[in-house]
Amino acid sequence: MTFSSYHRRKQGGRIPWCPLGSVLCLAVLSTVSALGLTAPQAMSCDVCHEVPVSSLHRDFGCTSCHSNVTDTPHQESPLEELSGSELCSQCHDSAARRLEESVHDSVLDCETCHGEAHSLLPVTDLASPVSPLKQIALCSQCHDSQELIDDYLGSVHGRALVISGLIDAPSCSDCHGSHDIFAPSDTRATASHDRLPQTCGTCHAYILDGWVRESAHGQAWQQTREGPVCSTCHSSHQVLEPRSADERLKFPETCGECHEESYVTYRDSFHGQATDLGFQTAAICSDCHTPHANLPADSLQSTVHPTNLRDTCGECHGEVSAGFLTFDPHNDPTDPGDNREVYYVWVLMTALLVSVFGFFGLHDALWFQRSLVDYFMGGLTTARKTNGPYIKRFSPLDVWIHVAIVVSFLILAATGLPLKFHYTEWAKTLTDSLGGVGFTRLLHRFAAVVTFGYALFHLGYLVQRIVIRKDFGLLWGWRSMVPRPKDFVDLWHNLRYFLYFGPRPRLDRWTYWEKFDYFAVFWGIIIIGLSGLVLWFPSFFTRFFPGWFLNAAFLIHSDEALLAVGFIFMFHFFHAHLRPENFPLDPVIFTGRIPLERFKEERPLEYQRLVQTGSLETRLVAPPTREQIRMAGIFGFAAMAVGIGLMLAILWSFVAY
């Protein structure tokens, strides 16, 4: 009840006029106002706190965050302390709880990543510290591994973001999360082995779908969470374009970390050797098995299942025969259970290598020690004499054929050996210096054509001499390169001479080691040449032969080449140039002329025959000119330097690797 209604009832309903009361009321109110005793009013915070507030939170009052301030104006203390996270959790409770469970709990608070509270920007603002581009600098303040940062910046993700400006490209939080970040070993982490495919699949959805359904890797992960995932093959931060040359050539090693046995046999194949030397177009694992739909070979959907091989191999080799499809790119020739025919070839080639190197290694070691003894005792003086008359030993045609042999053989060796020793640094350096595998294989084939050319020319020359001119002395006798019983007698006497049991044998026009050199060349041309043709035209030859024929041809070509190179650069060089009698270079093969005194000592039977028949005078020639000697020295020493260098590289490979 109001005062006026109460008074009206007391006065019988009449309201008396009281001028004195009104005056007193006004006086009291005036006094209270003058003394500043009015009720307290709310004050604006910026009267005392001159703090600019970003547009993100401008519409919120200060106490929306500073909830510990209940009165304004307020005293500076005591106030309940609120940390940055406590302030933010009043609204962002879910994010705060996820942060508390993450690896960043007690390490970071909201302001560490999002910036000072009063200058916050939306996460979608490119100037925000947690924007995709700024995250790199933000996260690297703690994760300051320069290698990690460089890996990301050099990756397809980093380059897309930083260089191309694609803000949708993955940054740190896209893969690791924002507030709920866990260690990669934690199964809750988005970058863990358990969850990484799904994380990558948010962008690469099509690949994830196919990988899960069509890949043995994806099926294993889906069922047991085991097996390789995205980062296993593509790495985590250094994700590069898989079709780039450098990245493509790394995949065999990546696959080999799990498929070790297959990796070894792959590297022993032409594909593996060529890619190890940087040949980008040779087949790698994913070319045959696919990158994301790889299935076991016995699966009907597998690209390497027999029913699908024609399409798979045809991607590179075009139309292929049924025989080609039986070729085994992962053949192990040392395993008889893999392919018995290839295994027998391996046994034969190994026995050939061991026997030839073993015999001539012992033979030349004995020869070397005996020559040294004779040299220091003055028994080899005639080998040094270059004055006096000369005798013709080789025709100009012989000299030029030998030059063609030397040049083509050195090219074949320099371009072929790096494939066999692809795992060495010298092989990679030599291949790169010659223009890479793409060019060296052209050089190799050019030298092969030259080899076939001089071989066919020489055979034609023999046919012309023997068949047309009836010169049957080239088939048998002292002028023939065909071995005869005397050669075995000379070998026996030479071994006795090496061991100080008898005198040096009396030799004729051709010695037993020269005949071996001669037939070794033609044996090599036939064996290496034919196997090389098979490898050069595999689709053609597999029309007539099974696929293992390619495996055998590759093995024969490789081992026979090693035999040829080792024999020429060690034993032939020793026989012709490096034994003390001829050291450091015998120019006879390049000039075609030999001093008569030396000829009498080295070929006593041929000299005696020329004297007896009265034909010695017809063989006498003028000494080689200084220019001929100089050119012979330049060419000879250059060829020997290349050959000895390659031989040392081969020996180093066996020792160091």
C-alpha positions as CSV (number, residue, x, y, z in Angstrom):
1,M,0.0,0.0,0.0
2,T,1.4,3.4,-0.9
3,F,1.7,6.2,1.4
4,S,-0.9,8.4,-0.4
5,S,-3.6,5.6,-0.4
6,Y,-2.9,5.0,3.3
7,H,-3.3,8.7,4.1
8,R,-6.5,8.9,2.0
9,R,-8.2,6.3,4.0
10,K,-7.2,8.0,7.2
11,Q,-8.6,11.3,6.1
12,G,-11.8,9.9,4.8
13,G,-10.7,9.9,1.3
14,R,-9.6,13.5,1.2
15,I,-5.9,14.4,0.4
16,P,-4.9,17.4,2.3
17,W,-2.4,19.9,0.7
18,C,0.9,20.0,2.6
19,P,3.2,22.5,1.0
20,L,5.7,22.2,3.9
21,G,6.4,18.5,3.2
22,S,7.1,19.1,-0.4
23,V,9.7,21.7,0.4
24,L,11.4,19.5,2.9
25,C,11.6,16.6,0.4
26,L,13.2,18.7,-2.3
27,A,15.8,20.1,0.2
28,V,16.9,16.6,1.2
29,L,17.3,15.4,-2.3
30,S,19.4,18.4,-3.2
31,T,21.7,17.9,-0.3
32,V,22.3,14.2,-1.1
33,S,23.1,15.0,-4.7
34,A,25.5,17.8,-3.7
35,L,27.4,15.5,-1.3
36,G,27.9,12.8,-4.0
37,L,25.9,10.3,-2.1
38,T,24.0,8.9,-5.2
39,A,23.8,5.1,-5.9
40,P,26.9,3.6,-7.7
41,Q,26.7,3.4,-11.5
42,A,28.6,0.9,-14.0
43,M,31.8,2.3,-15.5
44,S,33.4,1.5,-18.9
45,C,36.6,-0.6,-18.7
46,D,38.5,1.6,-21.2
47,V,38.4,4.5,-18.7
48,C,41.3,2.7,-16.9
49,H,42.4,0.0,-19.3
50,E,43.3,1.4,-22.7
51,V,43.6,-2.0,-24.4
52,P,42.4,-2.3,-28.1
53,V,40.3,-5.3,-28.7
54,S,40.3,-7.1,-32.0
55,S,37.2,-7.4,-34.2
56,L,36.9,-11.1,-33.3
57,H,35.8,-10.4,-29.7
58,R,34.7,-6.7,-30.0
59,D,31.1,-7.6,-29.5
60,F,31.8,-9.3,-26.2
61,G,32.0,-7.4,-22.9
62,C,35.3,-7.5,-21.0
63,T,33.7,-9.6,-18.2
64,S,32.8,-12.2,-20.8
65,C,36.4,-13.3,-20.5
66,H,37.4,-11.6,-17.2
67,S,34.7,-13.3,-15.2
68,N,36.7,-12.8,-12.0
69,V,35.8,-9.0,-12.2
70,T,32.4,-8.7,-10.5
71,D,32.3,-5.0,-9.7
72,T,33.2,-1.8,-11.6
73,P,35.1,0.1,-10.6
74,H,37.1,-2.7,-8.9
75,Q,40.1,-2.8,-6.7
76,E,43.3,-4.1,-8.2
77,S,43.5,-6.9,-5.6
78,P,42.5,-9.3,-4.4
79,L,41.2,-10.8,-7.7
80,E,41.0,-14.5,-8.5
81,E,43.7,-15.4,-10.9
82,L,42.6,-16.8,-14.3
83,S,45.1,-18.3,-16.7
84,G,44.8,-17.8,-20.4
85,S,43.3,-21.3,-20.9
86,E,40.9,-20.8,-18.1
87,L,39.7,-17.6,-19.7
88,C,39.2,-19.2,-23.1
89,S,37.6,-22.4,-21.7
90,Q,34.6,-20.4,-20.4
91,C,33.4,-20.4,-24.0
92,H,35.7,-22.9,-25.8
93,D,35.3,-25.7,-23.3
94,S,35.5,-28.5,-25.9
95,A,38.8,-27.2,-27.3
96,A,40.2,-26.7,-23.8
97,R,39.4,-30.3,-22.9
98,R,41.0,-31.7,-26.0
99,L,44.1,-29.6,-25.3
100,E,44.4,-31.0,-21.8
101,E,44.5,-34.5,-23.3
102,S,47.1,-33.8,-25.9
103,V,50.9,-33.8,-25.8
104,H,50.7,-30.0,-25.5
105,D,49.0,-30.1,-22.1
106,S,50.9,-28.0,-19.6
107,V,53.3,-27.0,-22.4
108,L,51.2,-24.6,-24.3
109,D,48.2,-22.4,-23.6
110,C,45.8,-20.8,-26.0
111,E,47.8,-17.6,-26.4
112,T,51.0,-19.5,-27.4
113,C,49.4,-20.5,-30.7
114,H,46.5,-18.0,-31.2
115,G,48.3,-14.9,-30.1
116,E,47.6,-12.3,-27.4
117,A,44.0,-12.4,-26.3
118,H,43.0,-8.8,-27.2
119,S,44.4,-9.0,-30.7
120,L,43.0,-12.4,-31.7
121,L,42.1,-12.9,-35.4
122,P,39.8,-15.6,-36.9
123,V,41.7,-18.8,-37.8
124,T,40.5,-18.2,-41.4
125,D,42.3,-14.8,-41.5
126,L,45.6,-15.2,-43.4
127,A,47.3,-12.9,-40.8
128,S,46.3,-15.3,-37.9
129,P,49.3,-17.2,-36.4
130,V,47.4,-20.4,-37.0
131,S,46.5,-19.7,-40.6
132,P,47.9,-22.4,-42.9
133,L,50.9,-20.3,-44.0
134,K,51.8,-18.9,-40.6
135,Q,51.6,-22.3,-38.9
136,I,55.0,-23.3,-40.3
137,A,56.7,-20.4,-38.4
138,L,54.5,-21.0,-35.4
139,C,55.2,-24.7,-35.0
140,S,58.9,-24.4,-35.8
141,Q,59.3,-22.3,-32.7
142,C,59.2,-25.5,-30.7
143,H,59.8,-28.1,-33.4
144,D,62.9,-26.4,-34.5
145,S,64.6,-29.3,-36.4
146,Q,65.9,-27.6,-39.5
147,E,65.9,-30.9,-41.4
148,L,62.2,-31.4,-40.6
149,I,61.4,-27.8,-41.7
150,D,63.4,-28.1,-44.9
151,D,61.7,-31.5,-45.7
152,Y,58.3,-29.9,-45.4
153,L,59.1,-26.8,-47.3
154,G,60.6,-28.9,-50.1
155,S,57.7,-31.2,-50.3
156,V,54.7,-31.0,-52.7
157,H,52.6,-29.9,-49.7
158,G,55.0,-27.2,-48.6
159,R,55.6,-25.9,-52.1
160,A,51.9,-25.8,-52.9
161,L,51.3,-23.7,-49.8
162,V,54.3,-21.5,-49.7
163,I,55.2,-21.0,-53.4
164,S,51.8,-21.6,-55.1
165,G,49.8,-20.0,-52.4
166,L,47.2,-22.8,-52.2
167,I,45.9,-22.3,-48.7
168,D,44.0,-25.6,-49.0
169,A,47.3,-27.4,-49.2
170,P,48.1,-29.5,-46.0
171,S,49.8,-27.6,-43.2
172,C,50.8,-28.8,-39.8
173,S,47.3,-29.0,-38.3
174,D,45.8,-30.8,-41.3
175,C,47.8,-33.9,-40.6
176,H,48.5,-33.6,-36.9
177,G,45.2,-32.0,-35.7
178,S,44.8,-28.7,-33.9
179,H,43.9,-29.2,-30.2
180,D,43.9,-33.0,-29.9
181,I,47.5,-33.6,-31.0
182,F,49.1,-36.8,-29.8
183,A,52.5,-38.4,-30.3
184,P,52.7,-40.3,-33.6
185,S,53.1,-43.5,-31.6
186,D,49.8,-43.0,-29.9
187,T,47.0,-44.7,-31.8
188,R,44.7,-41.7,-31.1
189,A,47.0,-39.5,-33.2
190,T,45.8,-38.6,-36.7
191,A,49.4,-39.1,-37.9
192,S,49.7,-42.6,-36.3
193,H,50.0,-45.8,-38.2
194,D,46.4,-46.7,-37.3
195,R,44.8,-43.5,-38.6
196,L,47.2,-42.0,-41.2
197,P,45.4,-43.5,-44.2
198,Q,42.2,-41.8,-43.1
199,T,44.0,-38.6,-42.5
200,C,45.6,-38.6,-46.0
201,G,42.3,-39.8,-47.4
202,T,40.6,-36.5,-46.4
203,C,42.3,-35.1,-49.5
204,H,43.3,-38.2,-51.4
205,A,39.9,-39.8,-51.1
206,Y,40.0,-41.6,-54.5
207,I,43.4,-43.2,-53.8
208,L,42.3,-44.2,-50.3
209,D,39.2,-45.9,-51.6
210,G,41.1,-47.9,-54.2
211,W,44.0,-48.7,-51.8
212,V,41.7,-50.2,-49.2
213,R,39.7,-52.3,-51.7
214,E,42.3,-53.3,-54.3
215,S,45.7,-53.4,-52.5
216,A,47.2,-56.1,-50.3
217,H,48.7,-53.3,-48.3
218,G,45.4,-51.6,-47.8
219,Q,43.6,-54.8,-46.9
220,A,46.2,-55.7,-44.4
221,W,45.9,-52.3,-42.8
222,Q,42.1,-52.4,-42.8
223,Q,42.0,-55.9,-41.1
224,T,44.9,-55.8,-38.7
225,R,46.2,-52.2,-38.8
226,E,49.5,-53.7,-39.9
227,G,51.5,-53.3,-43.1
228,P,52.7,-50.2,-45.0
229,V,50.7,-47.0,-44.9
230,C,51.1,-43.7,-46.8
231,S,54.2,-42.5,-44.9
232,T,55.9,-45.8,-45.3
233,C,56.3,-45.2,-49.0
234,H,55.9,-41.4,-49.4
235,S,57.6,-40.4,-46.0
236,S,55.9,-38.0,-43.6
237,H,57.2,-34.5,-44.1
238,Q,59.3,-34.9,-47.3
239,V,56.4,-35.9,-49.5
240,L,57.6,-35.4,-53.1
241,E,55.9,-35.8,-56.4
242,P,56.1,-39.6,-56.9
243,R,56.4,-39.3,-60.7
244,S,59.5,-37.0,-60.4
245,A,62.7,-38.5,-61.5
246,D,64.5,-38.5,-58.2
247,E,61.5,-39.8,-56.2
248,R,60.7,-42.5,-58.8
249,L,64.2,-43.9,-58.5
250,K,64.0,-44.2,-54.7
251,F,61.0,-46.4,-54.6
252,P,62.8,-49.7,-55.2
253,E,64.8,-49.2,-52.1
254,T,61.7,-48.2,-50.2
255,C,59.9,-51.4,-51.3
256,G,63.1,-53.4,-50.5
257,E,62.8,-52.4,-46.8
258,C,60.0,-55.0,-46.6
259,H,60.5,-57.1,-49.7
260,E,64.2,-57.7,-49.2
261,E,64.6,-60.8,-51.3
262,S,62.7,-59.4,-54.2
263,Y,64.8,-56.2,-54.0
264,V,68.0,-58.2,-54.3
265,T,66.9,-60.0,-57.4
266,Y,65.4,-56.8,-58.9
267,R,68.8,-55.0,-58.5
268,D,70.5,-57.9,-60.2
269,S,68.3,-57.5,-63.3
270,F,68.7,-55.0,-66.1
271,H,65.8,-52.9,-64.7
272,G,67.4,-52.7,-61.3
273,Q,70.9,-52.0,-62.5
274,A,69.7,-49.3,-64.9
275,T,67.6,-47.5,-62.3
276,D,70.4,-47.7,-59.8
277,L,72.5,-45.7,-62.3
278,G,69.7,-43.1,-62.8
279,F,67.9,-44.4,-65.9
280,Q,64.5,-43.0,-65.3
281,T,62.5,-44.9,-67.8
282,A,63.5,-48.4,-66.7
283,A,60.8,-50.3,-64.8
284,I,60.5,-49.9,-61.1
285,C,58.3,-51.9,-58.7
286,S,55.1,-49.9,-59.1
287,D,55.4,-50.1,-62.9
288,C,54.6,-53.8,-62.8
289,H,52.8,-54.1,-59.4
290,T,51.0,-50.7,-59.5
291,P,51.4,-48.3,-56.6
292,H,48.1,-48.6,-54.9
293,A,46.5,-51.7,-56.3
294,N,49.3,-54.2,-55.7
295,L,48.1,-57.7,-55.1
296,P,49.8,-61.1,-54.7
297,A,50.8,-62.7,-58.0
298,D,48.3,-65.5,-57.6
299,S,45.4,-63.1,-57.4
300,L,43.4,-62.9,-60.6
301,Q,43.2,-59.1,-60.2
302,S,47.0,-58.8,-59.8
303,T,48.7,-57.0,-62.6
304,V,51.5,-59.6,-62.5
305,H,49.1,-62.6,-62.7
306,P,49.8,-64.6,-65.9
307,T,46.5,-63.6,-67.4
308,N,47.3,-59.9,-67.0
309,L,51.0,-59.9,-67.9
310,R,50.5,-59.2,-71.6
311,D,49.0,-55.8,-70.7
312,T,51.5,-55.1,-67.9
313,C,54.6,-55.9,-70.0
314,G,53.1,-54.4,-73.1
315,E,53.0,-51.0,-71.4
316,C,56.8,-50.7,-72.1
317,H,57.5,-53.5,-74.6
318,G,54.5,-53.3,-76.8
319,E,53.2,-56.5,-78.4
320,V,55.0,-59.4,-76.7
321,S,55.0,-63.1,-77.3
322,A,53.9,-65.9,-75.0
323,G,57.6,-66.8,-74.5
324,F,58.3,-63.2,-73.4
325,L,55.7,-63.5,-70.7
326,T,57.5,-66.4,-69.1
327,F,60.6,-64.3,-68.4
328,D,61.3,-64.0,-64.7
329,P,62.4,-60.5,-63.7
330,H,63.3,-61.8,-60.2
331,N,65.3,-64.8,-61.2
332,D,68.0,-66.0,-58.9
333,P,70.5,-67.9,-61.0
334,T,72.2,-69.4,-58.0
335,D,69.1,-71.2,-56.9
336,P,68.4,-74.4,-58.8
337,G,64.9,-74.4,-57.5
338,D,64.2,-71.1,-59.3
339,N,65.1,-72.2,-62.8
340,R,67.3,-75.2,-63.4
341,E,68.4,-74.3,-66.9
342,V,69.6,-70.8,-65.8
343,Y,71.3,-72.4,-62.7
344,Y,73.3,-74.7,-65.0
345,V,74.4,-71.7,-67.1
346,W,75.5,-70.0,-63.9
347,V,77.5,-73.0,-62.8
348,L,79.2,-73.2,-66.3
349,M,80.0,-69.5,-66.4
350,T,81.3,-69.6,-62.8
351,A,83.6,-72.5,-63.6
352,L,84.8,-70.8,-66.7
353,L,85.7,-67.6,-64.8
354,V,87.5,-69.5,-62.0
355,S,89.4,-71.7,-64.4
356,V,90.6,-69.0,-66.7
357,F,91.5,-66.5,-64.0
358,G,93.0,-69.2,-61.9
359,F,95.2,-70.7,-64.6
360,F,96.5,-67.4,-66.1
361,G,96.8,-65.8,-62.7
362,L,99.2,-68.5,-61.7
363,H,100.9,-68.7,-65.1
364,D,101.6,-64.9,-65.2
365,A,102.6,-64.7,-61.6
366,L,105.3,-67.3,-62.3
367,W,106.3,-65.6,-65.5
368,F,106.6,-62.2,-63.8
369,Q,108.9,-63.4,-61.1
370,R,111.1,-65.2,-63.6
371,S,111.3,-62.1,-65.9
372,L,112.3,-59.9,-63.0
373,V,115.1,-62.3,-62.1
374,D,116.3,-62.3,-65.7
375,Y,115.9,-58.6,-66.1
376,F,118.1,-57.8,-63.0
377,M,120.6,-60.4,-64.1
378,G,120.9,-58.8,-67.5
379,G,119.2,-61.5,-69.5
380,L,116.7,-59.3,-71.3
381,T,118.9,-56.7,-72.9
382,T,117.8,-57.3,-76.5
383,A,114.2,-56.4,-75.7
384,R,115.3,-52.8,-75.1
385,K,117.3,-52.4,-78.4
386,T,115.5,-50.3,-81.0
387,N,118.5,-49.6,-83.3
388,G,119.5,-51.6,-86.3
389,P,117.3,-53.1,-89.0
390,Y,113.6,-53.9,-88.4
391,I,111.4,-56.7,-89.7
392,K,107.8,-56.5,-90.7
393,R,105.6,-58.4,-88.3
394,F,102.1,-57.0,-89.0
395,S,100.5,-55.6,-92.1
396,P,98.8,-52.2,-92.1
397,L,95.5,-54.0,-92.3
398,D,96.4,-56.0,-89.1
399,V,97.3,-52.7,-87.4
400,W,94.0,-51.0,-88.2
401,I,91.9,-54.0,-87.3
402,H,93.7,-54.0,-83.9
403,V,93.0,-50.3,-83.5
404,A,89.3,-50.9,-84.2
405,I,89.3,-53.8,-81.7
406,V,90.9,-51.6,-79.0
407,V,88.6,-48.6,-79.5
408,S,85.4,-50.7,-79.6
409,F,86.4,-52.9,-76.7
410,L,87.2,-49.9,-74.5
411,I,83.8,-48.3,-75.3
412,L,82.0,-51.6,-74.6
413,A,83.9,-52.0,-71.3
414,A,83.3,-48.4,-70.2
415,T,79.6,-48.4,-71.0
416,G,78.9,-52.0,-69.9
417,L,80.8,-52.5,-66.7
418,P,78.9,-49.8,-64.8
419,L,75.8,-51.9,-65.1
420,K,77.4,-54.9,-63.5
421,F,78.9,-52.8,-60.8
422,H,75.9,-50.4,-60.5
423,Y,76.1,-50.4,-56.7
424,T,79.5,-48.6,-56.7
425,E,80.2,-44.9,-56.7
426,W,82.7,-45.2,-59.6
427,A,80.1,-46.8,-61.8
428,K,77.6,-44.0,-61.2
429,T,80.3,-41.4,-61.7
430,L,81.5,-42.9,-64.9
431,T,77.9,-43.3,-66.3
432,D,77.1,-39.7,-65.5
433,S,80.3,-38.5,-67.1
434,L,79.4,-40.4,-70.3
435,G,75.9,-38.8,-70.4
436,G,73.8,-41.3,-68.4
437,V,72.4,-44.8,-69.2
438,G,70.3,-43.4,-72.0
439,F,73.4,-42.4,-74.0
440,T,75.8,-45.1,-72.8
441,R,73.5,-47.8,-74.1
442,L,73.6,-46.1,-77.5
443,L,77.4,-46.0,-77.3
444,H,77.4,-49.6,-76.3
445,R,75.4,-50.7,-79.2
446,F,77.5,-48.6,-81.6
447,A,80.6,-50.3,-80.3
448,A,78.8,-53.7,-80.7
449,V,78.1,-52.9,-84.3
450,V,81.8,-52.1,-84.9
451,T,82.8,-55.3,-83.2
452,F,80.5,-57.3,-85.5
453,G,81.9,-55.4,-88.4
454,Y,85.5,-56.2,-87.8
455,A,84.7,-59.8,-86.9
456,L,82.8,-60.3,-90.2
457,F,85.5,-58.5,-92.1
458,H,88.2,-60.8,-90.7
459,L,86.1,-63.9,-91.4
460,G,85.6,-62.7,-94.9
461,Y,89.4,-62.2,-95.2
462,L,90.0,-65.7,-94.0
463,V,87.5,-67.1,-96.5
464,Q,89.1,-65.2,-99.3
465,R,92.6,-66.4,-98.4
466,I,91.6,-70.1,-97.7
467,V,88.8,-70.8,-100.1
468,I,89.6,-68.5,-103.1
469,R,93.4,-68.4,-102.9
470,K,93.8,-71.9,-101.5
471,D,96.1,-70.7,-98.7
472,F,95.6,-73.7,-96.5
473,G,98.6,-72.8,-94.4
474,L,96.2,-70.6,-92.4
475,L,94.4,-73.7,-91.2
476,W,97.4,-75.7,-90.0
477,G,101.1,-75.2,-89.5
478,W,103.4,-72.5,-88.3
479,R,101.4,-69.6,-89.9
480,S,98.1,-70.9,-88.5
481,M,96.4,-69.6,-85.3
482,V,94.9,-73.1,-84.8
483,P,96.5,-74.7,-81.7
484,R,98.8,-77.7,-82.5
485,P,100.7,-80.2,-80.3
486,K,103.8,-77.9,-80.2
487,D,101.8,-75.3,-78.3
488,F,101.2,-77.6,-75.4
489,V,104.9,-78.6,-75.5
490,D,105.8,-74.9,-75.4
491,L,103.5,-74.4,-72.4
492,W,105.1,-77.2,-70.5
493,H,108.6,-76.0,-71.3
494,N,107.7,-72.4,-70.3
495,L,106.3,-73.6,-67.0
496,R,109.6,-75.4,-66.4
497,Y,111.5,-72.3,-67.4
498,F,109.4,-70.2,-64.9
499,L,110.3,-72.6,-62.1
500,Y,114.0,-72.7,-63.1
501,F,113.9,-76.4,-64.3
502,G,114.8,-75.7,-67.9
503,P,115.6,-73.2,-70.6
504,R,113.1,-70.9,-72.3
505,P,111.3,-72.7,-75.2
506,R,112.1,-71.8,-78.8
507,L,108.9,-70.1,-80.1
508,D,107.6,-69.7,-83.6
509,R,105.5,-67.0,-85.3
510,W,102.5,-67.4,-82.9
511,T,102.9,-68.4,-79.3
512,Y,100.3,-70.4,-77.3
513,W,99.2,-67.3,-75.3
514,E,98.8,-65.3,-78.5
515,K,96.6,-68.0,-79.9
516,F,94.5,-68.1,-76.7
517,D,94.1,-64.3,-77.0
518,Y,93.0,-64.6,-80.6
519,F,90.4,-67.3,-80.0
520,A,89.3,-65.6,-76.8
521,V,88.3,-62.6,-78.9
522,F,86.2,-64.7,-81.3
523,W,84.8,-66.8,-78.5
524,G,83.8,-63.5,-76.8
525,I,82.3,-62.0,-79.9
526,I,80.2,-65.1,-80.4
527,I,79.1,-65.5,-76.8
528,I,78.8,-61.9,-75.8
529,G,77.6,-60.8,-79.2
530,L,74.8,-63.4,-79.5
531,S,73.6,-62.9,-75.9
532,G,73.7,-59.2,-76.4
533,L,71.5,-59.5,-79.5
534,V,69.0,-61.5,-77.5
535,L,68.9,-58.7,-74.9
536,W,68.7,-56.0,-77.6
537,F,65.7,-57.7,-79.3
538,P,64.0,-59.7,-76.5
539,S,60.6,-59.6,-78.2
540,F,61.9,-61.1,-81.4
541,F,64.0,-63.9,-79.8
542,T,61.2,-65.0,-77.4
543,R,59.1,-65.8,-80.4
544,F,61.3,-68.9,-80.7
545,F,62.7,-69.4,-77.2
546,P,61.2,-69.5,-73.7
547,G,61.4,-66.6,-71.3
548,W,64.3,-68.2,-69.3
549,F,66.4,-67.7,-72.4
550,L,66.5,-64.0,-71.6
551,N,67.6,-64.8,-68.0
552,A,70.4,-67.0,-69.3
553,A,71.4,-64.5,-72.0
554,F,71.7,-61.7,-69.3
555,L,73.8,-64.0,-67.1
556,I,76.1,-65.1,-70.0
557,H,76.5,-61.5,-71.3
558,S,77.4,-60.2,-67.9
559,D,79.8,-62.9,-66.8
560,E,81.5,-63.3,-70.2
561,A,82.0,-59.6,-70.4
562,L,83.7,-59.7,-67.0
563,L,85.9,-62.6,-68.2
564,A,86.8,-60.7,-71.4
565,V,87.6,-57.4,-69.6
566,G,89.6,-59.1,-66.8
567,F,91.6,-61.2,-69.2
568,I,92.4,-58.3,-71.6
569,F,93.2,-55.7,-68.9
570,M,95.3,-58.1,-66.7
571,F,96.7,-60.9,-68.7
572,H,96.8,-59.6,-72.3
573,F,98.2,-56.3,-71.1
574,F,100.9,-58.3,-69.2
575,H,101.7,-60.6,-72.1
576,A,102.0,-57.7,-74.6
577,H,103.1,-54.7,-72.6
578,L,103.7,-55.0,-68.9
579,R,106.1,-57.9,-68.4
580,P,109.6,-56.6,-67.8
581,E,110.7,-57.6,-71.3
582,N,108.3,-55.1,-72.9
583,F,107.5,-52.6,-70.1
584,P,106.0,-50.0,-70.3
585,L,104.6,-50.4,-73.8
586,D,105.3,-52.5,-76.8
587,P,104.7,-50.4,-80.0
588,V,105.0,-53.3,-82.4
589,I,101.3,-53.9,-82.8
590,F,100.8,-50.2,-83.7
591,T,103.8,-49.8,-86.0
592,G,103.8,-53.3,-87.4
593,R,107.6,-53.5,-87.1
594,I,109.9,-55.2,-84.6
595,P,113.8,-54.8,-84.2
596,L,115.5,-57.7,-85.9
597,E,117.7,-58.5,-82.8
598,R,114.6,-58.7,-80.7
599,F,112.8,-60.8,-83.3
600,K,115.7,-63.3,-83.4
601,E,115.4,-63.8,-79.6
602,E,111.7,-63.9,-79.2
603,R,110.8,-65.9,-82.5
604,P,113.9,-68.0,-83.1
605,L,112.1,-70.7,-85.1
606,E,110.5,-68.2,-87.5
607,Y,113.8,-66.3,-87.9
608,Q,115.6,-69.6,-88.6
609,R,113.0,-70.5,-91.2
610,L,113.3,-67.1,-92.9
611,V,117.1,-67.5,-93.1
612,Q,116.9,-71.0,-94.4
613,T,114.3,-70.1,-97.1
614,G,116.2,-66.9,-98.1
615,S,113.2,-64.7,-97.5
616,L,114.5,-62.7,-94.6
617,E,115.5,-59.8,-96.9
618,T,112.0,-59.5,-98.2
619,R,110.7,-58.9,-94.6
620,L,113.2,-56.2,-93.7
621,V,111.8,-52.7,-93.4
622,A,112.8,-49.3,-92.3
623,P,112.5,-48.4,-88.7
624,P,109.3,-46.6,-87.7
625,T,109.5,-42.8,-87.9
626,R,109.5,-40.7,-84.7
627,E,106.0,-39.6,-85.6
628,Q,104.8,-43.2,-85.8
629,I,106.5,-44.0,-82.4
630,R,104.9,-40.9,-80.9
631,M,101.4,-41.7,-82.1
632,A,101.8,-45.3,-81.0
633,G,102.8,-44.1,-77.6
634,I,99.9,-41.7,-77.3
635,F,97.3,-44.2,-78.4
636,G,98.8,-47.1,-76.6
637,F,99.3,-45.4,-73.2
638,A,95.8,-43.8,-73.4
639,A,94.2,-47.2,-74.1
640,M,96.2,-48.9,-71.3
641,A,95.3,-46.1,-68.9
642,V,91.6,-46.6,-69.5
643,G,91.9,-50.4,-69.3
644,I,94.0,-50.4,-66.1
645,G,91.7,-47.8,-64.5
646,L,88.7,-49.9,-65.2
647,M,90.5,-53.0,-63.9
648,L,91.4,-51.3,-60.7
649,A,87.8,-50.1,-60.3
650,I,86.6,-53.7,-60.7
651,L,89.1,-55.0,-58.1
652,W,88.1,-52.2,-55.7
653,S,84.5,-53.3,-56.1
654,F,85.3,-56.8,-55.0
655,V,87.3,-55.6,-52.1
656,A,85.3,-52.7,-50.8
657,Y,81.8,-53.9,-51.5
